[in-house]
């Protein structure tokens, strides 16, 4: 493979305006994601006290509030966090799929990074592993992704290519 010019965003959240939208359903998991996201933002230079965290009933409601933040003109990125755990009914497929589609559509429609940090797992054990267990914490990963995307889009907007 020949040479290429790579572009990546920096992990410096200083001065960024970020928001978190969290699904209350399965909050024993989501709370762990939120804490890790806020800790990551602090580590990357953004005081978590300035980051609004809005709790919605469940994952299905996340995209609407994310869209409201994105359209406000006051937020650089939205971090969406939640946990949808498979049960014995097809409810999981509808909720997880519509949440993911809504988050993606909101990002594309608004041009604002809307980060999908919603766990979709087969059982509670998997959710706990991904929210601070052996699989790390997807809330922390989502926060870092938000910061990187804001920085990358800023660079692209300044003709960095």
KEVOZA-637533 format. One record per residue (C-alpha): residue number from 1; residue in one letter; x, y, z. Coordinates in steps of 0.5 Angstrom, whole numbers. Example, Ala and Ser with C-alpha at 12.3 -4.5 7.8 and 13.67 -1.06 7.14 Angstrom:
2
seq 1 | type A | c1 25 | c2 -9 | c3 16
seq 2 | type S | c1 27 | c2 -2 | c3 14
***
This chain:
161
seq 1 | type X | c1 0 | c2 0 | c3 0
seq 2 | type X | c1 3 | c2 7 | c3 -2
seq 3 | type X | c1 3 | c2 13 | c3 2
seq 4 | type X | c1 -3 | c2 17 | c3 5
seq 5 | type X | c1 -4 | c2 23 | c3 9
seq 6 | type X | c1 -8 | c2 21 | c3 15
seq 7 | type X | c1 -13 | c2 26 | c3 19
seq 8 | type X | c1 -15 | c2 25 | c3 26
seq 9 | type X | c1 -18 | c2 29 | c3 31
seq 10 | type X | c1 -14 | c2 31 | c3 38
seq 11 | type X | c1 -17 | c2 28 | c3 45
seq 12 | type X | c1 -17 | c2 35 | c3 48
seq 13 | type X | c1 -24 | c2 37 | c3 50
seq 14 | type X | c1 -22 | c2 44 | c3 53
seq 15 | type X | c1 -27 | c2 49 | c3 51
seq 16 | type X | c1 -32 | c2 44 | c3 48
seq 17 | type X | c1 -39 | c2 44 | c3 49
seq 18 | type X | c1 -42 | c2 37 | c3 50
seq 19 | type X | c1 -48 | c2 34 | c3 53
seq 20 | type X | c1 -50 | c2 27 | c3 55
seq 21 | type X | c1 -57 | c2 24 | c3 54
seq 22 | type X | c1 -58 | c2 17 | c3 58
seq 23 | type X | c1 -63 | c2 12 | c3 58
seq 24 | type X | c1 -66 | c2 11 | c3 65
seq 25 | type X | c1 -68 | c2 4 | c3 64
seq 26 | type X | c1 -63 | c2 -1 | c3 66
seq 27 | type X | c1 -60 | c2 5 | c3 70
seq 28 | type X | c1 -56 | c2 1 | c3 74
seq 29 | type X | c1 -52 | c2 0 | c3 68
seq 30 | type X | c1 -53 | c2 7 | c3 65
seq 31 | type X | c1 -50 | c2 10 | c3 71
seq 32 | type X | c1 -44 | c2 7 | c3 70
seq 33 | type X | c1 -43 | c2 9 | c3 63
seq 34 | type X | c1 -45 | c2 16 | c3 65
seq 35 | type X | c1 -40 | c2 16 | c3 71
seq 36 | type X | c1 -34 | c2 14 | c3 66
seq 37 | type X | c1 -36 | c2 19 | c3 60
seq 38 | type X | c1 -36 | c2 25 | c3 65
seq 39 | type X | c1 -29 | c2 22 | c3 68
seq 40 | type X | c1 -26 | c2 21 | c3 61
seq 41 | type X | c1 -28 | c2 29 | c3 59
seq 42 | type X | c1 -25 | c2 31 | c3 66
seq 43 | type X | c1 -19 | c2 28 | c3 64
seq 44 | type X | c1 -19 | c2 31 | c3 57
seq 45 | type X | c1 -20 | c2 38 | c3 59
seq 46 | type X | c1 -27 | c2 39 | c3 60
seq 47 | type X | c1 -30 | c2 40 | c3 67
seq 48 | type X | c1 -36 | c2 35 | c3 68
seq 49 | type X | c1 -40 | c2 40 | c3 72
seq 50 | type X | c1 -41 | c2 44 | c3 65
seq 51 | type X | c1 -44 | c2 38 | c3 62
seq 52 | type X | c1 -51 | c2 37 | c3 62
seq 53 | type X | c1 -53 | c2 30 | c3 63
seq 54 | type X | c1 -61 | c2 29 | c3 61
seq 55 | type X | c1 -64 | c2 23 | c3 63
seq 56 | type X | c1 -70 | c2 20 | c3 59
seq 57 | type X | c1 -74 | c2 14 | c3 60
seq 58 | type X | c1 -71 | c2 9 | c3 56
seq 59 | type X | c1 -66 | c2 8 | c3 50
seq 60 | type X | c1 -72 | c2 9 | c3 45
seq 61 | type X | c1 -73 | c2 17 | c3 47
seq 62 | type X | c1 -65 | c2 18 | c3 47
seq 63 | type X | c1 -65 | c2 21 | c3 39
seq 64 | type X | c1 -71 | c2 26 | c3 40
seq 65 | type X | c1 -67 | c2 29 | c3 46
seq 66 | type X | c1 -60 | c2 29 | c3 42
seq 67 | type X | c1 -63 | c2 32 | c3 36
seq 68 | type X | c1 -66 | c2 38 | c3 41
seq 69 | type X | c1 -59 | c2 39 | c3 43
seq 70 | type X | c1 -56 | c2 38 | c3 36
seq 71 | type X | c1 -61 | c2 43 | c3 34
seq 72 | type X | c1 -60 | c2 48 | c3 39
seq 73 | type X | c1 -53 | c2 51 | c3 36
seq 74 | type X | c1 -50 | c2 51 | c3 43
seq 75 | type X | c1 -47 | c2 44 | c3 43
seq 76 | type X | c1 -41 | c2 41 | c3 39
seq 77 | type X | c1 -43 | c2 34 | c3 40
seq 78 | type X | c1 -48 | c2 29 | c3 44
seq 79 | type X | c1 -46 | c2 23 | c3 48
seq 80 | type X | c1 -52 | c2 18 | c3 48
seq 81 | type X | c1 -51 | c2 13 | c3 53
seq 82 | type X | c1 -56 | c2 7 | c3 55
seq 83 | type X | c1 -57 | c2 -1 | c3 56
seq 84 | type X | c1 -62 | c2 -5 | c3 52
seq 85 | type X | c1 -61 | c2 -12 | c3 54
seq 86 | type X | c1 -64 | c2 -18 | c3 50
seq 87 | type X | c1 -71 | c2 -21 | c3 53
seq 88 | type X | c1 -75 | c2 -27 | c3 51
seq 89 | type X | c1 -79 | c2 -22 | c3 46
seq 90 | type X | c1 -77 | c2 -18 | c3 40
seq 91 | type X | c1 -78 | c2 -12 | c3 44
seq 92 | type X | c1 -70 | c2 -11 | c3 44
seq 93 | type X | c1 -70 | c2 -11 | c3 36
seq 94 | type X | c1 -74 | c2 -6 | c3 36
seq 95 | type X | c1 -72 | c2 -1 | c3 41
seq 96 | type X | c1 -64 | c2 -2 | c3 40
seq 97 | type X | c1 -65 | c2 -2 | c3 32
seq 98 | type X | c1 -69 | c2 5 | c3 33
seq 99 | type X | c1 -65 | c2 8 | c3 38
seq 100 | type X | c1 -59 | c2 7 | c3 33
seq 101 | type X | c1 -62 | c2 9 | c3 27
seq 102 | type X | c1 -65 | c2 15 | c3 30
seq 103 | type X | c1 -58 | c2 17 | c3 33
seq 104 | type X | c1 -55 | c2 16 | c3 26
seq 105 | type X | c1 -60 | c2 20 | c3 23
seq 106 | type X | c1 -60 | c2 26 | c3 28
seq 107 | type X | c1 -52 | c2 26 | c3 26
seq 108 | type X | c1 -53 | c2 26 | c3 19
seq 109 | type X | c1 -59 | c2 31 | c3 19
seq 110 | type X | c1 -55 | c2 36 | c3 24
seq 111 | type X | c1 -48 | c2 35 | c3 22
seq 112 | type X | c1 -47 | c2 35 | c3 30
seq 113 | type X | c1 -43 | c2 29 | c3 32
seq 114 | type X | c1 -48 | c2 24 | c3 36
seq 115 | type X | c1 -44 | c2 19 | c3 39
seq 116 | type X | c1 -48 | c2 12 | c3 40
seq 117 | type X | c1 -46 | c2 9 | c3 47
seq 118 | type X | c1 -52 | c2 5 | c3 48
seq 119 | type X | c1 -50 | c2 -2 | c3 50
seq 120 | type X | c1 -54 | c2 -8 | c3 46
seq 121 | type X | c1 -53 | c2 -14 | c3 50
seq 122 | type X | c1 -56 | c2 -21 | c3 50
seq 123 | type X | c1 -56 | c2 -21 | c3 58
seq 124 | type X | c1 -54 | c2 -17 | c3 64
seq 125 | type X | c1 -47 | c2 -20 | c3 65
seq 126 | type X | c1 -45 | c2 -17 | c3 58
seq 127 | type X | c1 -48 | c2 -11 | c3 60
seq 128 | type X | c1 -44 | c2 -10 | c3 66
seq 129 | type X | c1 -37 | c2 -13 | c3 63
seq 130 | type X | c1 -38 | c2 -7 | c3 58
seq 131 | type X | c1 -40 | c2 -2 | c3 63
seq 132 | type X | c1 -33 | c2 -2 | c3 67
seq 133 | type X | c1 -32 | c2 -10 | c3 67
seq 134 | type X | c1 -27 | c2 -14 | c3 63
seq 135 | type X | c1 -29 | c2 -11 | c3 57
seq 136 | type X | c1 -27 | c2 -4 | c3 59
seq 137 | type X | c1 -33 | c2 2 | c3 59
seq 138 | type X | c1 -36 | c2 4 | c3 53
seq 139 | type X | c1 -38 | c2 10 | c3 56
seq 140 | type X | c1 -31 | c2 13 | c3 57
seq 141 | type X | c1 -30 | c2 10 | c3 49
seq 142 | type X | c1 -36 | c2 14 | c3 47
seq 143 | type X | c1 -34 | c2 21 | c3 51
seq 144 | type X | c1 -27 | c2 20 | c3 47
seq 145 | type X | c1 -30 | c2 19 | c3 41
seq 146 | type X | c1 -34 | c2 25 | c3 42
seq 147 | type X | c1 -28 | c2 29 | c3 43
seq 148 | type X | c1 -24 | c2 26 | c3 37
seq 149 | type X | c1 -30 | c2 28 | c3 32
seq 150 | type X | c1 -31 | c2 35 | c3 35
seq 151 | type X | c1 -24 | c2 36 | c3 34
seq 152 | type X | c1 -24 | c2 33 | c3 27
seq 153 | type X | c1 -30 | c2 36 | c3 24
seq 154 | type X | c1 -27 | c2 43 | c3 26
seq 155 | type X | c1 -20 | c2 41 | c3 23
seq 156 | type X | c1 -24 | c2 39 | c3 16
seq 157 | type X | c1 -28 | c2 46 | c3 17
seq 158 | type X | c1 -21 | c2 50 | c3 17
seq 159 | type X | c1 -19 | c2 46 | c3 10
seq 160 | type X | c1 -14 | c2 42 | c3 14
seq 161 | type X | c1 -14 | c2 37 | c3 8
***
